[in-house]
Amino acid sequence: GDFHNAKFAYTTAGLRYYHECNSVFGWGFYLKGLAGQQIGKKEAKKFAWGIDLSIPFVFRFTKSRRWDLTLEPFYLYMESNHKHQGVFGGRGTFGYQY
């Protein structure tokens, strides 16, 4: 893709919605906008923008329900100088809530 070897420094801002269905399961909808600049090249720096859209599914376990496993399918889209690339993927995290 167009961004395979490119390096960008970027910042994000977005919205997060999370709904706990019960003590064992919750899900959400996360939407982030990305804006940044290409780094590491001597020629003109390219501006890039994009979105990161994901839907996390959270499964809590143990008696206290403090440990969780989150499975988060996502779609990431980036565009720079009229070149664009979209990627589908997934994130998985294991966590503990205080």
Secondary structure as UniProt FT lines:
FT   TURN            2..3
FT   STRAND          8..20
FT   STRAND          25..38
FT   STRAND          47..54
FT   STRAND          57..61
FT   TURN            63..64
FT   STRAND          67..80
FT   TURN            81..82
FT   STRAND          83..96
//
